[in-house]
Amino acid sequence: LSDSAKKKTTENTEAEQKTVRFDIGGQLYRVSKSLIEQHVGTMLARLASDTWLSDPDATIFIDRDGEIFQYVLYYMRYGKVS
């Protein structure tokens, strides 16, 4: 690989490591780890922590309604649900 291709691959890998993958009732979500970490003390933060999630490439499965989870993420981002 060229130097620029290697750099791009490294950047992509770093970006992927800064996200957490969730499978909520069959719907897949990729969420920035920084968003999750802003909500210390929540179950989502615990599930995505290094203590609970030993494999950073693993997908966290939660057996709940996947469509409703988008509102949870919206609330985490904006502090309200519209």
N, CA, C and O atoms as a MOPAC input file, in Angstrom:
PM7 MOZYME 1SCF
protein

 N      0.83700 1    -1.19900 1     0.00000 1
 C      0.00000 1     0.00000 1     0.00000 1
 C      0.86900 1     1.24500 1     0.00000 1
 O      1.96000 1     1.26300 1     0.57000 1
 N      0.36900 1     2.27800 1    -0.64600 1
 C      1.07900 1     3.55400 1    -0.62500 1
 C      0.94200 1     4.17800 1     0.75900 1
 O      0.10100 1     3.76400 1     1.55700 1
 N      1.77900 1     5.18300 1     1.03600 1
 C      1.71800 1     5.84900 1     2.34500 1
 C      0.35000 1     6.47200 1     2.59300 1
 O     -0.17100 1     6.40400 1     3.70600 1
 N     -0.23600 1     7.08000 1     1.55900 1
 C     -1.55200 1     7.70500 1     1.75200 1
 C     -2.63200 1     6.65400 1     1.98900 1
 O     -3.55800 1     6.88700 1     2.76600 1
 N     -2.52500 1     5.50900 1     1.33500 1
 C     -3.49500 1     4.43500 1     1.54200 1
 C     -3.35700 1     3.85000 1     2.94200 1
 O     -4.35800 1     3.53700 1     3.58600 1
 N     -2.11400 1     3.70200 1     3.41700 1
 C     -1.88300 1     3.20500 1     4.77700 1
 C     -2.46000 1     4.17600 1     5.80800 1
 O     -3.07600 1     3.76200 1     6.79000 1
 N     -2.25100 1     5.47100 1     5.57100 1
 C     -2.76000 1     6.48500 1     6.50000 1
 C     -4.28500 1     6.44500 1     6.54900 1
 O     -4.88100 1     6.52400 1     7.62300 1
 N     -4.91100 1     6.32200 1     5.37800 1
 C     -6.37000 1     6.27400 1     5.31500 1
 C     -6.89900 1     5.02700 1     6.02500 1
 O     -7.90900 1     5.09600 1     6.72500 1
 N     -6.22800 1     3.89800 1     5.85000 1
 C     -6.63100 1     2.66600 1     6.52300 1
 C     -6.51800 1     2.82400 1     8.03400 1
 O     -7.40400 1     2.39400 1     8.77200 1
 N     -5.43400 1     3.43800 1     8.49500 1
 C     -5.24400 1     3.67700 1     9.92700 1
 C     -6.31800 1     4.60400 1    10.46500 1
 O     -6.86200 1     4.36200 1    11.54200 1
 N     -6.63300 1     5.66700 1     9.72800 1
 C     -7.67600 1     6.60800 1    10.16100 1
 C     -9.02600 1     5.90900 1    10.25000 1
 O     -9.77600 1     6.13700 1    11.20000 1
 N     -9.34700 1     5.06300 1     9.27500 1
 C    -10.61300 1     4.32800 1     9.30100 1
 C    -10.67300 1     3.39300 1    10.49700 1
 O    -11.70200 1     3.30100 1    11.16700 1
 N     -9.57500 1     2.70200 1    10.76600 1
 C     -9.53700 1     1.78300 1    11.89900 1
 C     -9.72200 1     2.54900 1    13.20600 1
 O    -10.46600 1     2.09700 1    14.07600 1
 N     -9.06300 1     3.70000 1    13.36500 1
 C     -9.20700 1     4.50200 1    14.57800 1
 C    -10.63800 1     4.99700 1    14.72800 1
 O    -11.17900 1     4.99700 1    15.83400 1
 N    -11.25500 1     5.41500 1    13.63700 1
 C    -12.63400 1     5.89300 1    13.69400 1
 C    -13.57700 1     4.76400 1    14.10400 1
 O    -14.50000 1     4.97900 1    14.89000 1
 N    -13.35000 1     3.57400 1    13.57700 1
 C    -14.19400 1     2.43200 1    13.92900 1
 C    -14.05000 1     2.08000 1    15.40600 1
 O    -15.02300 1     1.66400 1    16.03500 1
 N    -12.85500 1     2.23900 1    15.96600 1
 C    -12.64200 1     1.92300 1    17.36700 1
 C    -13.31800 1     2.93400 1    18.28100 1
 O    -13.52500 1     2.65100 1    19.46000 1
 N    -13.65800 1     4.08400 1    17.77100 1
 C    -14.30500 1     5.11300 1    18.56600 1
 C    -15.82200 1     5.02100 1    18.46800 1
 O    -16.53200 1     5.94900 1    18.85400 1
 N    -16.31000 1     3.91300 1    17.95600 1
 C    -17.74500 1     3.71000 1    17.87400 1
 C    -18.11300 1     2.41400 1    18.59100 1
 O    -17.28200 1     1.52800 1    18.79100 1
 N    -19.37100 1     2.33800 1    18.96600 1
 C    -19.91300 1     1.14100 1    19.59700 1
 C    -21.05500 1     0.66100 1    18.72200 1
 O    -21.88900 1     1.45200 1    18.28200 1
 N    -21.08800 1    -0.63000 1    18.47500 1
 C    -22.15200 1    -1.19800 1    17.65300 1
 C    -23.19400 1    -1.85600 1    18.54600 1
 O    -22.87600 1    -2.62100 1    19.45600 1
 N    -24.44000 1    -1.53200 1    18.25500 1
 C    -25.55900 1    -2.11200 1    18.97800 1
 C    -26.47400 1    -2.82100 1    17.99300 1
 O    -26.70700 1    -2.33900 1    16.88500 1
 N    -26.98400 1    -3.95500 1    18.40600 1
 C    -28.04800 1    -4.65700 1    17.69300 1
 C    -29.23800 1    -4.61100 1    18.63700 1
 O    -29.30200 1    -5.35300 1    19.61700 1
 N    -30.17100 1    -3.73600 1    18.32800 1
 C    -31.34100 1    -3.56400 1    19.17200 1
 C    -32.53400 1    -4.18500 1    18.44400 1
 O    -33.04200 1    -3.61900 1    17.47700 1
 N    -32.96700 1    -5.33300 1    18.90700 1
 C    -34.09800 1    -6.00900 1    18.29200 1
 C    -33.93500 1    -6.25000 1    16.80700 1
 O    -34.91500 1    -6.23300 1    16.06100 1
 N    -32.70400 1    -6.47400 1    16.37000 1
 C    -32.44800 1    -6.73400 1    14.95000 1
 C    -32.06300 1    -5.50600 1    14.15000 1
 O    -31.65200 1    -5.63600 1    12.99700 1
 N    -32.18300 1    -4.31500 1    14.72400 1
 C    -31.75900 1    -3.09600 1    14.03000 1
 C    -30.36100 1    -2.72800 1    14.50000 1
 O    -30.08900 1    -2.68100 1    15.70000 1
 N    -29.48500 1    -2.46900 1    13.55100 1
 C    -28.09800 1    -2.16500 1    13.87200 1
 C    -27.88700 1    -0.66300 1    13.99200 1
 O    -28.37600 1     0.12200 1    13.17900 1
 N    -27.15400 1    -0.28900 1    15.01700 1
 C    -26.79900 1     1.10200 1    15.26600 1
 C    -25.30400 1     1.17000 1    15.51200 1
 O    -24.72300 1     0.28400 1    16.14000 1
 N    -24.69500 1     2.21700 1    15.01700 1
 C    -23.29100 1     2.50700 1    15.29600 1
 C    -23.26400 1     3.88000 1    15.94900 1
 O    -23.67400 1     4.87100 1    15.34400 1
 N    -22.78100 1     3.93500 1    17.18600 1
 C    -22.86900 1     5.13700 1    18.00500 1
 C    -21.46300 1     5.53900 1    18.42700 1
 O    -20.64400 1     4.68400 1    18.76400 1
 N    -21.18200 1     6.83400 1    18.40800 1
 C    -19.86500 1     7.27800 1    18.84100 1
 C    -19.68100 1     6.95600 1    20.31800 1
 O    -20.58000 1     7.16100 1    21.13300 1
 N    -18.51600 1     6.45800 1    20.63900 1
 C    -18.22200 1     6.09800 1    22.02500 1
 C    -18.24900 1     7.34700 1    22.90900 1
 O    -18.60300 1     7.27100 1    24.08600 1
 N    -17.87800 1     8.48100 1    22.34800 1
 C    -17.88300 1     9.72200 1    23.13400 1
 C    -19.29800 1    10.09900 1    23.57500 1
 O    -19.47400 1    10.63400 1    24.67000 1
 N    -20.30300 1     9.83200 1    22.75000 1
 C    -21.68400 1    10.10200 1    23.14500 1
 C    -22.07100 1     9.21500 1    24.31700 1
 O    -22.66000 1     9.68400 1    25.29000 1
 N    -21.74500 1     7.94900 1    24.22300 1
 C    -22.06800 1     7.00700 1    25.29200 1
 C    -21.35000 1     7.41300 1    26.58200 1
 O    -21.93700 1     7.36300 1    27.66300 1
 N    -20.08600 1     7.81400 1    26.46800 1
 C    -19.29300 1     8.16800 1    27.64000 1
 C    -19.77600 1     9.45200 1    28.31500 1
 O    -19.44400 1     9.69500 1    29.47500 1
 N    -20.54400 1    10.26600 1    27.62000 1
 C    -21.11000 1    11.47900 1    28.22100 1
 C    -22.19400 1    11.13900 1    29.23900 1
 O    -22.58100 1    11.99000 1    30.04100 1
 N    -22.68100 1     9.91800 1    29.21200 1
 C    -23.78700 1     9.50400 1    30.06900 1
 C    -23.31700 1     8.41900 1    31.04200 1
 O    -23.83400 1     7.30200 1    31.07100 1
 N    -22.32100 1     8.80000 1    31.83200 1
 C    -21.74600 1     7.90300 1    32.83700 1
 C    -22.85400 1     7.45500 1    33.79100 1
 O    -23.72500 1     8.24300 1    34.16200 1
 N    -22.81100 1     6.22100 1    34.16800 1
 C    -23.80700 1     5.70500 1    35.10400 1
 C    -24.99700 1     5.06400 1    34.42900 1
 O    -25.80400 1     4.41800 1    35.09700 1
 N    -25.13100 1     5.22200 1    33.11800 1
 C    -26.23700 1     4.57500 1    32.40800 1
 C    -25.84200 1     3.13900 1    32.06800 1
 O    -24.66000 1     2.80000 1    32.01600 1
 N    -26.83000 1     2.32600 1    31.84500 1
 C    -26.55900 1     0.93500 1    31.46800 1
 C    -25.83000 1     0.87000 1    30.12700 1
 O    -24.96300 1     0.01600 1    29.93600 1
 N    -26.17100 1     1.76100 1    29.20100 1
 C    -25.47000 1     1.76600 1    27.90800 1
 C    -23.99200 1     2.05000 1    28.10300 1
 O    -23.14900 1     1.41100 1    27.47100 1
 N    -23.66500 1     3.00600 1    28.97500 1
 C    -22.25700 1     3.31700 1    29.24000 1
 C    -21.55200 1     2.12500 1    29.86500 1
 O    -20.40400 1     1.83100 1    29.53200 1
 N    -22.23000 1     1.44600 1    30.76100 1
 C    -21.62900 1     0.25600 1    31.38400 1
 C    -21.40600 1    -0.84800 1    30.35700 1
 O    -20.34900 1    -1.47800 1    30.33300 1
 N    -22.39900 1    -1.07700 1    29.51400 1
 C    -22.26600 1    -2.12700 1    28.49400 1
 C    -21.12400 1    -1.83200 1    27.52400 1
 O    -20.45000 1    -2.75500 1    27.06800 1
 N    -20.90200 1    -0.56300 1    27.20500 1
 C    -19.87000 1    -0.17800 1    26.24500 1
 C    -18.50800 1     0.04700 1    26.89800 1
 O    -17.52600 1     0.32000 1    26.20700 1
 N    -18.44600 1    -0.06400 1    28.21300 1
 C    -17.18000 1     0.17500 1    28.92100 1
 C    -16.21200 1    -0.97500 1    28.69400 1
 O    -16.61300 1    -2.07600 1    28.31800 1
 N    -14.93600 1    -0.70500 1    28.92900 1
 C    -13.91400 1    -1.73500 1    28.77800 1
 C    -14.11600 1    -2.88000 1    29.77300 1
 O    -13.68500 1    -4.00600 1    29.52400 1
 N    -14.76500 1    -2.59200 1    30.88400 1
 C    -15.02500 1    -3.61900 1    31.89100 1
 C    -15.98200 1    -4.68000 1    31.36500 1
 O    -15.75100 1    -5.87400 1    31.55200 1
 N    -17.04900 1    -4.25200 1    30.71100 1
 C    -18.07500 1    -5.17500 1    30.22900 1
 C    -17.81400 1    -5.66100 1    28.81400 1
 O    -18.10900 1    -6.81000 1    28.48500 1
 N    -17.26400 1    -4.79500 1    27.97900 1
 C    -17.07300 1    -5.11200 1    26.56300 1
 C    -15.60200 1    -5.43700 1    26.32600 1
 O    -14.80500 1    -4.55100 1    26.01600 1
 N    -15.25100 1    -6.69500 1    26.47100 1
 C    -13.84800 1    -7.08400 1    26.34900 1
 C    -13.36400 1    -7.04400 1    24.89500 1
 O    -12.17300 1    -6.85500 1    24.65100 1
 N    -14.26200 1    -7.21700 1    23.93800 1
 C    -13.91200 1    -7.17200 1    22.51700 1
 C    -14.51400 1    -5.91100 1    21.90200 1
 O    -15.72900 1    -5.83900 1    21.71700 1
 N    -13.68000 1    -4.91000 1    21.58000 1
 C    -14.21100 1    -3.65400 1    21.03200 1
 C    -14.89700 1    -3.81000 1    19.67500 1
 O    -15.60900 1    -2.90800 1    19.23300 1
 N    -14.68700 1    -4.94700 1    19.01400 1
 C    -15.33000 1    -5.19000 1    17.72300 1
 C    -16.67700 1    -5.88700 1    17.86700 1
 O    -17.39600 1    -6.07400 1    16.88500 1
 N    -17.01200 1    -6.26700 1    19.08600 1
 C    -18.26700 1    -6.99300 1    19.32000 1
 C    -19.46900 1    -6.06200 1    19.16700 1
 O    -19.38200 1    -4.85400 1    19.38700 1
 N    -20.57000 1    -6.65700 1    18.78900 1
 C    -21.83400 1    -5.93500 1    18.71500 1
 C    -22.62100 1    -6.25200 1    19.97800 1
 O    -22.77300 1    -7.41600 1    20.34900 1
 N    -23.11800 1    -5.21500 1    20.63100 1
 C    -23.88700 1    -5.38700 1    21.85900 1
 C    -25.34000 1    -5.62800 1    21.47300 1
 O    -25.96300 1    -4.79700 1    20.81200 1
 N    -25.87300 1    -6.77200 1    21.89000 1
 C    -27.26100 1    -7.10600 1    21.58000 1
 C    -28.15300 1    -6.74600 1    22.75700 1
 O    -27.86600 1    -7.10500 1    23.89900 1
 N    -29.23400 1    -6.03500 1    22.47300 1
 C    -30.24400 1    -5.70600 1    23.47800 1
 C    -31.59100 1    -6.11500 1    22.89400 1
 O    -31.96400 1    -5.68400 1    21.80300 1
 N    -32.30400 1    -6.93900 1    23.62100 1
 C    -33.57000 1    -7.48900 1    23.14200 1
 C    -34.71600 1    -6.52900 1    23.45200 1
 O    -35.51000 1    -6.75400 1    24.36600 1
 N    -34.78000 1    -5.46500 1    22.67500 1
 C    -35.82800 1    -4.45000 1    22.80500 1
 C    -36.20600 1    -3.94700 1    21.42300 1
 O    -35.62800 1    -4.37100 1    20.42200 1
 N    -37.16400 1    -3.05400 1    21.36800 1
 C    -37.65200 1    -2.49800 1    20.10800 1
 C    -36.58700 1    -1.59700 1    19.47500 1
 O    -36.23400 1    -0.55400 1    20.02400 1
 N    -36.08900 1    -2.01400 1    18.32600 1
 C    -35.03400 1    -1.28100 1    17.63800 1
 C    -35.44900 1     0.08200 1    17.13500 1
 O    -34.62300 1     0.99100 1    17.06100 1
 N    -36.70500 1     0.24200 1    16.79000 1
 C    -37.16200 1     1.53700 1    16.28600 1
 C    -37.23000 1     2.57700 1    17.40100 1
 O    -36.97900 1     3.75900 1    17.16400 1
 N    -37.56200 1     2.15300 1    18.59500 1
 C    -37.64900 1     3.08800 1    19.72000 1
 C    -36.25900 1     3.55300 1    20.16300 1
 O    -36.11800 1     4.64700 1    20.70900 1
 N    -35.24400 1     2.73800 1    19.93400 1
 C    -33.89100 1     3.07900 1    20.36700 1
 C    -33.40300 1     4.38000 1    19.73600 1
 O    -32.58700 1     5.08300 1    20.33200 1
 N    -33.88300 1     4.70600 1    18.55800 1
 C    -33.46900 1     5.96200 1    17.92600 1
 C    -33.84400 1     7.15800 1    18.80500 1
 O    -33.14200 1     8.17000 1    18.80200 1
 N    -34.93800 1     7.05100 1    19.55000 1
 C    -35.35200 1     8.13900 1    20.43800 1
 C    -34.45500 1     8.21900 1    21.66800 1
 O    -34.21800 1     9.30200 1    22.20300 1
 N    -33.96200 1     7.07800 1    22.10600 1
 C    -32.99600 1     7.06600 1    23.21000 1
 C    -31.74300 1     7.81500 1    22.77800 1
 O    -31.23100 1     8.65600 1    23.51700 1
 N    -31.24900 1     7.51100 1    21.57900 1
 C    -30.06200 1     8.19200 1    21.06600 1
 C    -30.31900 1     9.67800 1    20.87100 1
 O    -29.45200 1    10.49700 1    21.17700 1
 N    -31.48400 1    10.03700 1    20.37300 1
 C    -31.83300 1    11.44500 1    20.18400 1
 C    -31.79800 1    12.17700 1    21.52500 1
 O    -31.26500 1    13.28300 1    21.62100 1
 N    -32.36600 1    11.55700 1    22.55400 1
 C    -32.36700 1    12.15700 1    23.87800 1
 C    -30.93900 1    12.31700 1    24.39700 1
 O    -30.60100 1    13.33900 1    24.99300 1
 N    -30.11400 1    11.31600 1    24.17100 1
 C    -28.72900 1    11.39900 1    24.61900 1
 C    -27.98700 1    12.53000 1    23.91200 1
 O    -27.12100 1    13.17500 1    24.50300 1
 N    -28.32300 1    12.76300 1    22.66700 1
 C    -27.64200 1    13.82700 1    21.90600 1
 C    -28.15000 1    15.22500 1    22.25000 1
 O    -27.36300 1    16.16500 1    22.36200 1
 N    -29.45400 1    15.36000 1    22.41500 1
 C    -30.05600 1    16.69500 1    22.50600 1
 C    -30.74900 1    17.01200 1    23.82000 1
 O    -31.15200 1    18.15300 1    24.04800 1
 N    -30.89100 1    16.01600 1    24.68500 1
 C    -31.49400 1    16.25100 1    25.99300 1
 C    -33.00300 1    16.35700 1    25.99500 1
 O    -33.60600 1    16.71300 1    27.00700 1
 N    -33.61400 1    16.04800 1    24.86100 1
 C    -35.07700 1    16.06000 1    24.77000 1
 C    -35.48500 1    15.17900 1    23.60200 1
 O    -34.66400 1    14.83300 1    22.75300 1
 N    -36.73600 1    14.82800 1    23.56900 1
 C    -37.28400 1    14.06200 1    22.45700 1
 C    -38.36800 1    14.90300 1    21.81600 1
 O    -39.30000 1    15.35600 1    22.48100 1
 N    -38.23300 1    15.10700 1    20.51300 1
 C    -39.21800 1    15.93400 1    19.77900 1
 C    -40.24800 1    15.05400 1    19.11800 1
 O    -41.15700 1    15.55600 1    18.45700 1

